[in-house]
Amino acid sequence: MPTKQEKETILQDLREKFRNSRVAVLADYRGLTVAAMTRLRRRMREKGCDLKVAKNTLTLKVAREQGLDGLEPYLEGPTIIAFGGEDLVAPAKVLTDFIRETKTMEIKGGYLEGRAIDARAVRELADLPSRDVLLARVLGGMQAPMYGFASVLQGTLRSFVYALEAIRKQKAGETA
């Protein structure tokens, strides 16, 4: 049983994590071995995410302080929290992939941008492409009209040059 000082340290850490992350995924980690937990933590760190195990009562207290209502149903039983960094999809994607591999955990729910989401929404979030892929698609969509416009201008310019060349040959008495 943690002392009052240890609880306050845990609360401060949770407050910081909830304040600094726009997304978190809650999962039941029953059946997960220490080695598997270590692999999961490593994968989370590689994606800029953080993994935290805390008592549900402390997590609920911090969530209420931060104005995150609706997490109560997901804070029952052993709960692990994956906090996201820059990429909002990363924690959901890493957890979902890990669950497919190990078949030991279960996603309970989470929050996104201050709003509670259920397990189905977390899975949908995991199916989204990463931030880099989405940015590349947007950039490609913005570039496509410019490439088309450049091709049209190039075709018009090419036709003009062919016409000038035909006029030059005609004046020079050459046959085409």
C-alpha positions as CSV (number, residue, x, y, z in Angstrom):
1,M,0.0,0.0,0.0
2,P,1.6,3.3,-1.1
3,T,2.1,6.0,1.5
4,K,0.5,9.4,1.3
5,Q,3.7,10.9,-0.2
6,E,3.9,8.1,-2.9
7,K,0.2,8.7,-3.8
8,E,0.8,12.4,-4.2
9,T,3.8,11.6,-6.5
10,I,1.7,9.3,-8.5
11,L,-1.1,11.9,-8.7
12,Q,1.3,14.6,-9.9
13,D,2.7,12.2,-12.6
14,L,-0.8,11.4,-13.8
15,R,-1.8,15.1,-13.8
16,E,1.2,15.9,-16.0
17,K,0.5,13.0,-18.4
18,F,-3.2,13.9,-18.7
19,R,-2.4,17.6,-19.2
20,N,0.3,17.0,-21.8
21,S,-1.5,14.4,-24.0
22,R,-4.5,14.9,-26.3
23,V,-5.2,11.2,-26.5
24,A,-5.0,8.2,-24.2
25,V,-6.1,4.6,-24.6
26,L,-7.2,2.4,-21.6
27,A,-6.8,-1.3,-21.8
28,D,-7.1,-4.4,-19.5
29,Y,-3.7,-5.9,-19.2
30,R,-4.6,-9.2,-17.5
31,G,-2.4,-12.1,-18.7
32,L,0.4,-9.9,-19.9
33,T,3.9,-11.1,-18.8
34,V,6.7,-8.9,-17.6
35,A,8.6,-9.5,-20.8
36,A,5.6,-8.7,-23.0
37,M,5.0,-5.5,-20.9
38,T,8.6,-4.5,-21.5
39,R,8.2,-5.0,-25.3
40,L,5.0,-3.0,-25.2
41,R,6.7,-0.1,-23.3
42,R,9.6,-0.1,-25.8
43,R,7.2,0.1,-28.8
44,M,5.3,2.9,-27.2
45,R,8.5,4.9,-26.5
46,E,9.5,4.4,-30.2
47,K,6.3,6.0,-31.3
48,G,6.6,8.9,-28.8
49,C,4.0,7.5,-26.4
50,D,4.0,6.7,-22.7
51,L,2.6,3.7,-20.8
52,K,1.3,4.0,-17.3
53,V,-0.2,1.6,-14.8
54,A,-2.0,3.4,-11.9
55,K,-4.8,2.6,-9.5
56,N,-8.2,3.3,-11.0
57,T,-9.2,5.5,-8.1
58,L,-6.2,7.8,-8.6
59,T,-6.7,7.8,-12.3
60,L,-10.4,8.7,-11.9
61,K,-9.6,11.5,-9.5
62,V,-7.1,13.1,-11.9
63,A,-9.5,12.6,-14.9
64,R,-12.2,14.4,-13.0
65,E,-9.8,17.2,-12.0
66,Q,-8.9,17.6,-15.7
67,G,-12.5,17.7,-16.7
68,L,-12.4,14.4,-18.5
69,D,-15.9,13.0,-17.8
70,G,-17.0,9.6,-19.1
71,L,-14.0,7.5,-18.2
72,E,-15.6,5.8,-15.2
73,P,-16.9,2.8,-17.0
74,Y,-13.4,2.0,-18.4
75,L,-11.7,2.2,-15.0
76,E,-12.6,-1.2,-13.6
77,G,-10.2,-4.0,-13.2
78,P,-6.5,-3.9,-14.0
79,T,-6.0,-0.9,-16.3
80,I,-3.0,0.3,-18.3
81,I,-3.1,3.8,-19.9
82,A,-1.2,4.6,-23.1
83,F,-0.7,8.3,-23.4
84,G,-0.1,9.8,-26.9
85,G,2.4,12.3,-28.1
86,E,2.3,14.2,-31.3
87,D,0.6,11.5,-33.3
88,L,-2.9,11.0,-32.1
89,V,-3.2,7.6,-33.8
90,A,0.0,6.1,-32.4
91,P,-1.2,4.8,-29.0
92,A,-4.3,3.2,-30.4
93,K,-2.3,1.7,-33.3
94,V,0.5,0.3,-31.1
95,L,-1.9,-1.2,-28.6
96,T,-4.2,-2.7,-31.3
97,D,-1.2,-4.3,-33.1
98,F,0.2,-5.6,-29.9
99,I,-3.2,-7.1,-28.9
100,R,-3.3,-8.8,-32.4
101,E,0.1,-10.4,-31.7
102,T,-0.3,-11.4,-28.1
103,K,-4.0,-12.0,-27.8
104,T,-3.8,-11.2,-24.1
105,M,-5.1,-7.7,-23.6
106,E,-8.4,-6.0,-24.3
107,I,-9.0,-2.3,-25.1
108,K,-11.6,-0.7,-22.8
109,G,-11.8,2.8,-24.1
110,G,-10.0,6.1,-23.9
111,Y,-10.2,9.8,-24.6
112,L,-9.5,12.0,-27.6
113,E,-9.2,15.7,-27.4
114,G,-10.9,15.8,-23.9
115,R,-13.8,13.5,-24.8
116,A,-14.3,9.9,-23.7
117,I,-14.4,7.3,-26.5
118,D,-15.4,3.7,-26.4
119,A,-13.4,0.6,-27.6
120,R,-14.9,0.7,-31.0
121,A,-13.8,4.3,-31.5
122,V,-10.3,3.4,-30.4
123,R,-10.2,0.6,-33.0
124,E,-11.4,3.0,-35.7
125,L,-8.7,5.5,-34.6
126,A,-6.1,2.7,-34.9
127,D,-7.3,2.0,-38.4
128,L,-6.6,5.6,-39.5
129,P,-3.3,6.2,-41.4
130,S,-0.5,7.9,-39.5
131,R,-0.1,11.6,-39.4
132,D,2.8,11.5,-41.9
133,V,0.7,9.5,-44.4
134,L,-2.3,11.9,-44.0
135,L,0.0,14.9,-44.5
136,A,1.5,13.3,-47.6
137,R,-2.0,12.7,-49.0
138,V,-3.0,16.3,-48.4
139,L,0.2,17.6,-50.0
140,G,-0.4,15.3,-53.0
141,G,-3.9,16.6,-53.3
142,M,-2.7,20.1,-53.3
143,Q,0.1,19.4,-55.8
144,A,-2.1,17.6,-58.4
145,P,-3.9,20.7,-59.7
146,M,-0.5,22.5,-60.1
147,Y,1.0,19.6,-62.1
148,G,-2.1,19.6,-64.3
149,F,-1.9,23.3,-64.8
150,A,1.8,23.1,-65.7
151,S,1.0,20.3,-68.2
152,V,-1.7,22.4,-69.9
153,L,0.7,25.4,-70.1
154,Q,3.5,23.2,-71.4
155,G,1.2,21.8,-74.1
156,T,0.1,25.2,-75.2
157,L,3.7,26.4,-75.3
158,R,4.7,23.3,-77.3
159,S,1.9,23.9,-79.9
160,F,3.0,27.6,-80.2
161,V,6.6,26.5,-80.9
162,Y,5.5,23.9,-83.5
163,A,3.4,26.6,-85.2
164,L,6.4,29.0,-85.3
165,E,8.6,26.2,-86.6
166,A,6.1,25.5,-89.4
167,I,5.9,29.2,-90.3
168,R,9.7,29.4,-90.4
169,K,10.0,26.3,-92.7
170,Q,7.3,27.7,-94.9
171,K,9.1,31.0,-95.4
172,A,12.3,29.3,-96.0
173,G,10.7,27.2,-98.7
174,E,11.1,24.0,-96.9
175,T,8.4,21.3,-97.0
176,A,7.2,19.7,-93.9
